[in-house]
Amino acid sequence: MTKTPWTRRWNCWVAPTCLPGVYQRRDGGHLVRARVVDPTTGAKKEIRRVLPEADEATAYQWLFDEKAHLKAGAPSGTTARPRFAAFAASLFRRKVTTREIKSARSRERWANTLQHLIAGTKGVPGFGEMFLDQIRVAHVLAGKTGIASLITQGRYAPTTANGWLAILRVVLTAARRELDLGVDATDGVTYFDTSEHATYTDEEPNALPPGRVGEFLETMRELFPQYFAMTYLGLATGLRPSSMRPLRRTGDSSDVKWDQQVLLVRRSHTLGDEVMDTTKTKLRQRIHVPDRLMQVLQWHVDTQLATPEQRHGELLFPATDGGLLNEHCLRQPFVKVCSLIGLPMRFTPRGLRRTFNDLARAARVEALVTRSISGHQTERMREHYSTVQPVEQRQSIGAVLRLLGGGREAG
């Protein structure tokens, strides 16, 4: 029996095989090595990799693919034919590192979406094991058809599925650009129709009728005084709960300027203990507020910060331990108050923003001023977060009728 000629090289014991660049490892598997001219620099570049589970043929194929990939000018360290799962996960990590994805909520959304796109959803196959250069429009359309059946069954909303499709589009567009692929399989693929899936309806506008705002606030103050000031502030300004929870009342970076009667809205909180030094829309606001609102905020500080941790901390609306309130802190109080006052519809914390727009319009506040307070960047978004009241329509039509004249006999 011929003794294997083991040699100590590259920090392990290896022996040459009949295949160029492939070495058998004494500890199992193979090591591959080659030197290739990198066309992007003109310099020779070493390829070396330990493949502890690979047989001789598999190791040679890996080396062949890697050499071809490097000769084609692709960045070192990438696989010759990356699969969707590996590329999508890498892209996600890169976007988090470069702060293209900032908030904890956005990271959660991406992570959940990639699970659906990689592993599939309730019988609809995912793209995880597919090579990126083999994904075609037909594959995307087949997946879309499968998801459409789940939407028809009521298992998912079209808005949710559109979120998945949007991130799939981001991944495949990045792959086409970075890997120099000839096609993006999402080109021309349309989003799901949402015209029959209304977020807000006549029955569920998620906005308090102006005539019931006072009743809602009184009940909130009676049952949940610790959340009264935040609710009051939301109705008075249209600020999102995510912008109100991280407001600081004291400290070098206080967001409440008590002597100037100014609120600085410049941070956002979505999940856990993480706060972003920007808002959802990247808009930094300076809101000048009247005495009455400042008095409510001062009442909150004087009477509702009950624990030492709350009093010693900087937050305006702290939890009992002095930290940030949970993102769902207002949900159950709102349900309880709506039930007690007999409100015939759901009203959630998101509705604070919609109700503010309705109240501002009823108070005849100029649209430009309303947007400067609520942070809506366009008139279209302000209108989206508004609910026209019946009395407004009647009064407006009445004003038109007065201009029409005549028609009295017909009445």
N, C-alpha and C positions, 0 to 999 in steps of 0.2 A: 504494500500500500504506500502510495506517494504521500509524503508529509506535506501538509499545507504550508507554504512559505509566508508565515505571518510577519508583517513589518509594522513597526510603530510609526504611524503617520497621521497627521491631522488630529492628534490627541486620542487616537484609538488604534487598535490592532486590526489591520486589513490585509487582504490578499487580492491580487488582480484576478479578474475573470476574463473570459474570452471576448467580452464586449468592451469596446473602448470607453474609458471614463467611468466604468462601473467596478466597484471593489466590494468583495465580500467582507463582512465584519465578523470578527471572532465572537462577538457578543450577540450576534443575530442580525438579520437584515442586511442591508447594503448601504454603502456610501457612494455618492456620485460626485464627480468633479470634472470640470472642463474650463477652458478659457476661451472667451468669445470677444470679438471686437464689438464694442457698443457703438452703433451708428450715430447716436446722439452726441458722442464726445470724441469718437475716433480712437479711444483708448481701449486696451484689453481689460476685460472684466472677468473675475473668477466666479464660477458657479460651483457651489459646494453645499451638499445637503445630506444629512443622515436620514435614511428611510428605514427605521428599525423593523417595520412589519412587511416591507416590500420584498418580493422575490426578484430574481435577476432580470427577468423580462419587464416587470413593472418598473423597476428602477431605471432601466434603459429608456423606457417610454417617457418617464418623467423628465429625464435629462434631455431627451430629444425635443420634447415640447418646450422646455424652458429655454433651450438654446435658440429654437425658432422664434420664441416670443421676444427674447432679448435682441436677436438680429433684426426683428421687425421694428425695434425702437420703443418697445413698451417699457415702463418703469420696472426696475429690478424688484424682485420680491413678490410680484404678482404671478398668479398661475396663468398658464397659457389659455385656458378656457374657463374662466370663473363661472361658478354657478350663481343663480339669483340669490340664494340664501346668504352666501358669503359676501357677495358684493353689497347687498342691501344692508346687512349688519355693519359692514365697514363704513358705508356711506353715512349711516345713522350716527356711528361713533364720531366720525369726522365732523358732522354738522353740529354735534353737541360740543366738541372741542373748540370749533371755530365760532361758537356762539350764534350760529345761524338758527339753532334751536335753543331757546333760552329757558323758558319756564318749565317747571316740573309738570304742569298739565300738558304741555306740548310733547315732552319726552314720553309721558304716559300714553298719549295718543299715538305717537309713532310706534312705540313698542307694541301696543295692542294691535295696531294695523298690520305691522310686519308679521305678527303671529298668524293673522288671517291670510296674508298674501303668500307666506312661506308654506304653512301647513295645510291651508285650505279651510273651508267653512261648511260644516254640516253637509258633507257629501260632495261639495264643489271643490275639485282639486286645486291646490296652490301651485306656485311656480318655483318652490324652494330648490328642488333638485335639477331643474332645467338649466342647461348652459345658456348664458345670456345671448350668445350669437344664434341660438336656435329658437328663441321666443319670437313668434310671429303674431301678426294681427289676428289671425284665426284663433290662436290660443287665448288671447285677451277677450275676444268676442265670445268664445265658448264659456269662459269664466263669467263674463257679464250675463250671459243667458242663464247660467245656473243661479247666480245671485238674484236675478230678476224673479225667478220662481220662488225664492225664499221671501222676497219682498211681497209678492202676491199672496203668500201664505200668512203674511203679517209677522214674520219672524224678525225682519229687519226693516228699518225705515230707509227710503231712498236717499235721504240726506246722509245717513251713516255709510251706505254703500258708496256714495259719491266721495266721501272722505277717503275711503280705501282706494278708489280709482285715482284720486288726486295724488296720493303718495306713490302709487304704482307708476304714475306718469313721471313724477320727480325722479324715481329710481331709474327707470328705463331711459329717460332723457340724459341723466348723468352718465349712464353706462355707454350710450351712443357717443357722447362727447369724449369721455375719458379713455374708452377702449377702441375708439375709432371704428365703431360698428356702422354698418351701412344703413341700418333701419332702426326706427323707434316704433315698437309694436303698438304704442298707444296713439300714434298719429291718426287723426280722423275718428277716433273712438269717442263717442259723445257720452255725456253724463246721463244718469237716470233722470227721467222726468219727475219733477216734484210738484207739478201744478195741482195734483189731487191730494197732496200731503201738506196741508196748511199748518204752519206752526202756531198761528193765532187765528181764531175764528170768532164769529159773532157771539157764539156761546161761551168761548174761552179766550177772551182777549188778553188775559193776564195783565189787566190794568184796573185799578180801583176807579169806580165812577167818582168824579169829583165830590159829589154829595155825600159819599160815604168815607171819605178820607179821615175826617175828624173823628168819627165813630171808631174807625180802625185804630187810630193813634191813641185815643183814650183807653181803649181796651188793652192795647199793647203796654201802655204805661202802668195800668193797674195790675196786669198779670205777669208781665216780663219787663220790669223797669230797667233791668241791666241792658236790654236791647232797644229801649225806647229811643235814646239819642241817635243811635246808628240808623234806625228806621226813619226818624225825623230828618236826619241829614240826607239820607238817600232820596226821600220824597222832595226835599227842598232843593237838591242840586242835581239829581239824576246820576250821581256817582255810582259806579259798580261796587258791590260788596268787596270785590278783590282789591279795589283801590282804597276802601275805607278801613279794612282790617289792619293794614300796616301803618296807618297814620300815627305819627309821633307827636305827643303833646309837650314834651320837654326835651332837653338835651341840646347839644351843639348843632344838631341837624333837625331841630324841631320842625314839623310840618304845619303846626298850628302857631301862627304869629298872633298871640293874644292881644298885644298892644296895637297891632295894625288891623285886626279883624280880617285876617287873610288865611286861607288854606292853600298849602302847596301840595298839589297832587302829582307825585313823581315816582311812586313805587307801586308794586303790585305783588299780591300774594295769592297763590293758587293751591298748593298742596304742602303739607308738612310744615317745616320751620323755615322754608326757603323763601326769601324775598328778593324780587328783582328790582334793580335800581332804574326801572323804567315802567311805563304803563303798557296795557295791552296794545294800544294804538301808537306807542312810542311818543305820545304827546305829553308834555310837561305843562301843567296848568297852574295858574295863580288865580284863585277865586276870592273876590272881595265879598264878604258876607255881612248881613245886617246884625244889629244888636240882638234881636230876638233869637237868632240861631246861635250866636255866641253864648247867650245866657243858657240855652239848653245844653250846650256842650260843657259849660262850666258847672251846671247842675249835675251833670253826669260825673264829672271829675270829683265833685264835692261829696256826692251821696252814693255812687255806685261802685267805686273802687274800694272794695271791702277788705281785701286781704293785704298783708304787708307786701307781698310780691307785686300786686297790682299797683300799689301806691309808690313803690320804690322804682318801678320800671318806667320806661319812656312812652309806651304805647297809649293812645287815646282810648282804644277799645280792647283792653287786654283780657285774656282768659284768667281764671282764678289763680293760676300759677305764674302769672305775669307775662306769659308767652302769647303767641298769636292765637286768636280764636280759630276754631275749626271752620273749614269752608262751608259746612252745612249748619252752622250754629243758628241761623234764622229760620231754617226750614220748618221744624216742628212748632216753634212759637207762632209762625204765620198760619199753619194748619189749624192750631187751636183757636186763634183769634178769629179766623174766618168762620169756623164752625159756631162759635159763640154769638157772633153778630148776624149769623144767618146769611152769609154771602153766598149767592147761588152759583158760584164759579170758583175755580182755583185761583189763588193769588200767591205767587212765589216771590222770593227776593229779587229775581230777575225783573219782576213787574214794577219795582221801584223806579226804574229808569223810564219805563213806558208811561207810568203815571205822572212823573215829573213833566214829560213833554206835553201831556194832556193839560195839566194844570197851568203850565207856562202859556199854552195857547189860549186857555180860558181867561188868563190874566192879561192877554194881549201883549205878551212879551215879544219883542222883535226876534225873528228866527236867528239872526246873527248872534244876538246876546244869548239866546237859549243854547246854541251850539257851543259858545265860549264857556258856558257853565257845565254842561253835561259832557263835553268832550267829543261830541259827534263831529266828525271832520267834514261831512258833506250834508247838504240839505236832503239828499236821498235817504241817508241813514236816519236823519231826524224824523223824516216821514215814516220810515219803516217802524220806528219805535213810538209811534203815535196811534191813538185810537180816537177817531172822530165821534163825538157824542151826539145823540139824537137831537138835543136842543140846538146844537150848532147848525145841523142841517136844516132844521125847521126855520130857524131865524134867517139863515142864508137864503133859503128858497123864498121866504116871506119878503126879504129885501128885493129879490128879483121880481116878485109879483107886483110889488109897489111900483116898480119901473114899467111893468107891462101895461098897467091900467086896464080898464074895461073888464069884461068877464063877470061883472056883478050879477047881471040878469041870469046867467047860467047857474049861479049858486042858488 
